[in-house]
Amino acid sequence: MTESKTAKSPFDNEFLQMALDRCIKCSTCKYSYKEFQKSCPSGENFLFESFWASGRIRTARGLLLGDLDWTDDLKDVIFACPTCGACMDACQAPHADYIVDIIESLRELAVEHIGPAENQEKLVERTLDPELWNPYGEKHSNNEELKKEYNLPDKAEWVYFIGCTSNYRQTSLRDATLRFLKKVGLDFTLIDERCCTSPMIRTGQTKNSKEFMQYNVEQINKAGASKVITSCAGCYRTLKKDFEKFRVEYDFQVFHTAELVKNLLDEGKIKFNSEYNKTITYHDPCHLGRHMGIYEIPREVYKSIPGIKLVEMQRNRNHSWCCGAGGGVKIGYPDWAVDIANERIEEAKETGAEILTSTCPFCKTNLSDANEKYNGGFEIFDLIEILDKLEIKLIKN
């Protein structure tokens, strides 16, 4: 796991060790494997070896061996990357699945020596504020008002982990999720949650991550839940993968909303009784797709909606172009983040779709920002917001 804070030496970090002798700079990471399409927002923007995965691994090697000195000139090299994982998908070497781990471990060391990228320290400052507990600087909500509004119990089989972006920015997505879960009769509740710590981890500011993870686990256990559902791809990735990396144990199962909907359809428990006569194109969130391998489940849900026409962008599934928001890029390099998203908007235009949809509130945020800034002309919805527009029939077995 990522342990630069507690390891005797950076060489004790298993991911950083991989930077020493695994990469031969074959350049496979620079383009989609076998497709040879642009895949790395960082490399394509800066057009210098240091900004592709192979260059970052070589930078890590140089710093570990003392061939490079820690200077502020390294900040962009280390932090100007949305950690989308396109390089992981393209790389054919044994360390492929750990490239993002290498980069995040390098960021932990950078935070210790030169600090994070510009403005990224605010993510932690806000999250540690007991009046906030979130990276957006919004007054903390313990979700009690939402529990009253939706008549939710204190204990239930499921906990809906809303996540900071849905709770403080994309509230329409949050509310659509709540209505859907009520509509399908799920036994669920909400907790007094704090940030899942994804922003901390992605920017190398991990000192307090484990404490926050343990708090959220305690709250979920207090609710008596055996299952957790989230509509945020970033929270999903953190709960399922990063909690394990940080050795935070829990006994509950974790689901993304798309997985729940697919299960309900497969089990014959729900049926869509109205049509959605729109042409849509789907953007794969990096944290749900390349990071967690979920590509077909959302597509199967979309295709089960009567009247809908799903058309694919040229780069889709594991070859998808990143929305540009992740890895701390949205706060550290905000203008560039929107430019990355605009490339996706332009690609979506080629499909002829009228709706651009995804399964992540952070993707929705950045794609919407680009859509507005560059007059993209799309309506942008999350999958759950589309389902919220449908008449849903419950089927009792």
QUIJOVEN-V10333 format. One record per pair of residues at least 12 apart in sequence whose C-alpha atoms are under 7 Angstrom apart, sorted by the first residue. I is the first residue (numbers start at 1). J is the second residue. If there is no record, write none. Layout:
i->{I	I}
j->{J	J}
This chain:
i->{1	1	2	4	4	15	15	15	15	16	16	18	19	19	19	19	20	22	23	25	27	28	28	29	29	29	29	30	30	31	32	32	33	39	39	39	40	41	42	42	50	51	53	56	56	60	70	70	71	72	75	78	79	80	81	81	82	82	82	82	82	82	83	83	83	84	84	85	85	85	85	89	89	104	104	105	107	107	108	108	111	111	116	117	118	119	119	120	120	120	123	123	123	124	127	133	133	134	134	134	138	142	142	143	143	143	147	152	153	154	154	155	155	155	156	156	156	156	156	156	157	157	157	157	157	157	158	158	158	158	158	158	158	159	159	159	159	159	159	159	159	160	160	160	160	160	160	161	161	161	161	162	162	162	163	163	163	164	165	165	166	170	173	173	176	176	176	177	180	184	191	191	192	193	194	194	196	196	196	196	197	197	198	198	198	199	202	202	203	203	210	213	214	217	226	226	227	227	227	228	228	228	228	229	229	229	229	230	230	230	231	231	231	231	232	232	233	233	233	233	233	234	236	237	237	237	240	258	258	259	262	262	268	269	269	269	270	270	270	270	271	271	271	272	272	272	272	272	273	273	273	274	274	274	275	275	275	276	276	276	276	277	277	278	278	278	279	279	279	279	279	279	280	280	280	280	280	280	280	280	281	281	281	281	281	281	281	281	281	282	282	282	282	283	283	284	284	284	284	285	285	285	285	286	289	289	290	295	311	312	313	313	313	321	323	323	323	323	323	323	324	324	324	324	325	325	325	325	338	338	338	339	341	341	341	342	342	345	345	354	354	355	355	355	356	356	356	356	357	357	357	357	358	358	358	359	359	360	364	364	368}
j->{245	246	105	108	109	98	101	102	105	102	105	95	57	58	60	61	61	95	54	54	54	90	91	53	87	90	91	52	87	90	90	319	90	86	319	321	86	340	80	81	77	77	87	77	78	106	113	114	114	114	117	107	117	329	327	329	324	325	326	327	328	329	100	326	327	286	322	100	286	290	291	290	318	202	204	204	203	204	204	205	204	205	203	332	332	331	332	328	331	332	135	199	200	200	195	194	195	164	194	195	168	192	193	190	191	192	190	189	189	189	223	189	223	224	187	188	189	223	224	225	187	188	224	225	226	227	187	188	189	225	226	227	228	188	189	190	220	225	227	228	229	188	189	190	228	229	230	190	228	229	230	174	230	231	195	232	235	195	361	362	361	361	382	385	384	385	388	384	388	394	219	220	219	216	212	216	212	213	235	238	209	212	234	235	238	328	327	328	327	328	246	243	248	250	252	253	252	253	254	252	253	254	255	254	255	256	257	255	256	257	256	257	359	360	360	361	285	287	288	359	360	287	256	287	288	292	254	297	298	297	297	301	395	394	395	396	392	393	394	395	392	393	394	305	390	391	392	393	391	392	393	306	390	391	305	306	307	305	306	307	308	307	308	307	308	309	308	309	310	353	354	355	309	310	311	353	354	355	356	357	310	311	312	313	348	353	355	356	357	312	356	357	358	357	358	316	317	320	358	358	359	360	363	322	317	318	318	317	351	351	347	348	351	344	340	341	344	363	366	367	337	338	340	341	337	362	363	366	366	369	370	370	366	367	370	370	371	371	376	378	379	378	379	380	378	379	380	381	380	381	382	383	381	382	383	382	383	382	380	382	380}
